[in-house]
Amino acid sequence: MESNLKIKIVKNLNELIKVFIVRGIVFIEEQNVSYSIEKDEHELESQHILAEMNNEPIGAGRIRYIEDYAKLERIAVRKNYRGNGYGHRIVDFMMQTARKNGFCKFKMHAQAHLIDFYAEHGFETRGEKFKEADIDHYLMIKEETKSN
């Protein structure tokens, strides 16, 4: 299915506002995560990703570069746009962006119901289930060699 989906690195305040709108809809409204947890002290140091369709914000994510890992965080797709592969395209874009920045190790705190989704991208669970924002999560890791 061909779409008008455009995924990009956030470059201005308007795009960042769109990211926060998507995250507000998905995390605060749908998943009942409090605003004080959803927004954190890492917003300004993170690289934000915006997915749009016909200029409408439909997905988001952020990347934090921590030591030798690119940590993929806050990946969200609005409910009406799920099931079309957009989440996979956002994850692929985020990993490609991190690779361009010299990273070949990735980690995330994945919601428990999404571990199979991220496994399709080569992520493996590590350790035990834990709570984050009152939601079950697993640490997931993917390590590549520089040539990948």
C-alpha positions in Angstrom: 0.0 0.0 0.0 1.6 3.3 -1.1 1.1 6.2 1.2 2.1 9.8 1.6 4.0 8.9 4.8 7.0 11.2 5.4 9.4 10.5 8.3 12.0 13.1 9.2 14.2 14.4 11.9 12.6 17.3 13.7 14.2 20.6 12.7 12.0 23.3 14.2 9.6 24.2 16.9 6.5 23.5 14.8 7.7 19.9 14.1 8.6 19.4 17.8 5.1 20.5 18.8 3.6 17.9 16.4 5.8 15.2 18.1 4.5 16.2 21.5 0.9 16.2 20.2 1.3 12.6 18.9 2.9 11.5 22.2 0.1 13.3 24.2 -2.6 11.5 22.3 -1.0 8.0 22.5 0.7 8.0 25.9 -1.3 10.5 28.0 -4.8 10.0 26.5 -4.8 6.3 25.4 -2.4 4.8 27.9 -3.1 7.1 30.9 0.5 8.0 31.4 0.8 11.2 33.4 2.2 14.3 31.7 4.9 14.6 34.4 6.2 11.1 33.4 5.7 11.4 29.6 7.8 14.6 29.4 11.1 14.3 31.0 14.5 16.0 31.4 15.9 14.4 28.3 13.7 16.2 25.7 16.3 18.8 24.8 19.2 16.4 24.4 17.2 13.9 22.3 16.9 13.7 18.5 13.1 13.7 17.8 11.5 11.9 14.9 8.2 13.0 13.3 6.0 10.9 10.9 3.4 12.8 8.9 0.8 11.9 6.4 -0.4 14.9 4.2 1.1 17.2 6.9 -0.9 15.5 9.6 1.2 14.2 12.5 0.6 10.5 12.9 3.7 9.1 14.5 6.8 10.0 16.6 9.8 8.8 18.3 13.0 10.0 19.9 16.6 8.8 20.0 19.0 9.4 22.8 22.7 8.6 22.3 24.0 7.1 25.6 27.6 6.0 25.6 27.8 3.5 22.8 24.1 2.8 22.4 21.3 4.6 20.6 18.3 4.3 22.8 15.0 4.4 20.9 12.2 5.9 23.0 8.7 7.3 22.9 7.8 5.5 19.7 4.1 6.1 19.0 1.6 5.9 16.2 -1.9 7.3 16.5 -4.6 4.7 16.8 -6.3 5.4 13.4 -3.0 4.9 11.6 -1.9 1.6 13.2 -1.8 -1.7 11.3 -0.4 -0.2 8.1 3.3 -0.8 8.8 4.0 2.9 9.8 5.4 1.9 13.2 7.9 -0.4 11.4 8.9 2.4 9.1 9.5 4.7 12.0 11.7 2.2 13.8 13.6 1.5 10.6 14.1 5.3 10.1 15.3 5.7 13.7 17.8 2.9 13.4 19.0 4.2 10.0 19.4 7.7 11.6 21.4 6.3 14.5 23.6 4.3 12.1 24.4 7.5 10.2 25.5 9.0 13.5 28.0 6.0 13.9 25.9 3.8 16.2 25.5 0.1 15.7 24.1 -0.8 19.2 20.5 -0.1 20.0 18.4 -0.5 23.1 14.9 0.3 24.3 12.4 -0.2 27.0 9.7 -1.9 25.1 6.1 -2.3 26.3 5.6 -6.0 26.9 2.8 -6.3 24.3 5.2 -5.0 21.6 8.2 -7.3 22.1 7.3 -9.4 19.0 6.9 -6.2 17.0 10.5 -5.1 17.9 11.8 -8.7 17.5 11.0 -8.3 13.8 13.7 -5.6 13.8 16.2 -7.9 15.4 15.8 -6.8 19.1 16.1 -9.4 21.8 14.7 -9.2 25.3 17.1 -9.0 28.2 16.3 -9.5 31.8 13.0 -9.6 33.6 9.8 -7.6 33.0 9.6 -4.3 34.9 7.2 -1.4 35.3 7.7 1.9 33.7 4.9 4.5 33.9 2.8 1.7 35.4 3.1 -0.3 32.2 4.9 -3.7 31.8 8.2 -3.3 29.9 11.3 -5.3 28.9 14.7 -4.1 28.1 15.4 -5.0 24.4 18.8 -4.9 22.8 20.1 -5.1 19.2 23.8 -5.1 18.5 25.2 -5.0 15.0 28.7 -5.0 13.6 29.9 -1.8 11.9 29.5 -3.4 8.5 25.7 -4.0 8.9 
